[in-house]
Amino acid sequence: MAFYFGNKLKLNIEDKDYTIDVSDNQIIKAVQDITNQSIEMTKKGTATQEDVLEFIENNKVFITKVLGQDALSDLFKDKLIAYDDIGELVCYILDEIGKFKNNRISKYSTAPSNLN
């Protein structure tokens, strides 16, 4: 019988299965980076065409780091990578990571407190 840490989030996106190790330092850094980049872009206000292209590029980097090297080509094989599509995908991934972590935290915070 094998033991595995419960840090693996499984996602199905466009009928493709992905596993994200939410404890992996690269994943943690990617989440922090995309969050900070999004905050900075929001502070700018009106987005230029250059800002939109930067947003798409930042999201492509995030998806590659979190889902793997082939994820972009698998998910956008016959499609143009549009601003709203990639933004929606990144929001979905971030939301699922957040729910997964919150679920794990709440599981431990409701554990019996009589452990000595």
N, C-alpha and C positions, 0 to 999 in steps of 0.2 A: 504494500500500500504506500502511496506517495503523499507527500505534503507539499502544498503550494500556498504561498501567501495570497491573501484575498485582495490584491491590489490591481487586478486585471479587469478592466472594463471592456465588455464586448459590445460592438456596435455593428449594425447592418445598415449599410448605405448603398442605395441603388443595387440591391441584391448581392452586395459583396460584404464579406465578414472581415472586421478589423478588431484587433485586440490592442488596447492601450494600457500600458503599465503606468498607472497614475503616480507611482512612487519613483519612477525613473527621473533622474536629475535633468535629462534632456527634455522630457515632457514638461516638467515643472518650469524650466526656464522658457520653453516655447510658449506656455500659457502666460507667464509673466510678461514676456516680450510683446506678444500680440495684444495683451490688455493695455500695456503702456503705450504702444503705438496707436491704438484706437483712441485712448484718452487724449493723446497729443493731437491727433487729427480732429477730434471733436472740438478742442480748444481753438483751432484755427478758424472755425466758422465755415465760410463758403469754400468749397473744394474746387481747386483748379483741375484741369485735365491731368496735369502732372501728379497731383495728389491722388486722383483716382487710380492712375497707373501704379503709384507707390503702394496704395491700399491693396490692389490686386496682387502685386508682387509679394508684399508682406504676408498675405493670406496664403499664397502658394507655398511660401517657405514654411509657414506654420503647419499646413496640411501635410507636407512632405515629412517634417520632423515628427508629427504625431501619428500619422497613419502609415508612413513608410514611403520609400523612394518611388514606387510604382503607382501610388494612389492617384496622383493627378492624371496620369495617362489612362488609368483604369476608369476613373470617374468622369473625365471630360474627353473621352476618346474621340467622339465625333461631334463635339460641341466647342463653341467659342467659350472661353472662360470669362463670363460676364460678371460685372461688379455685384449685382444682386444675388446671383447664384452662389458665387464663392463666399460672399458675406453671410448669406443664409446658412451655408454649410459650416462655416467657422462658428457662427452663433450656436448652431445645433451641437457641435462637438463640445464647445465650452459649457453649454447648458448641461449636457449629459455628464461631463466630468464633474461639474459642480454638484449635480444631484447624486452622483455616485459617492463623492466624498462626504456630502452631508448625510447620506444614508448610513455610511460606515461610522461616522462620528456619533450619530444618534443611537446606533446599535450599541456602541461602547458606553455612551453616557447613560443608558438605561440598564446597564449591567448591575447585578447585585452589589451592594456596597459592603457586604459582610466578608469580603476577602481579607484574610489576615496572613 
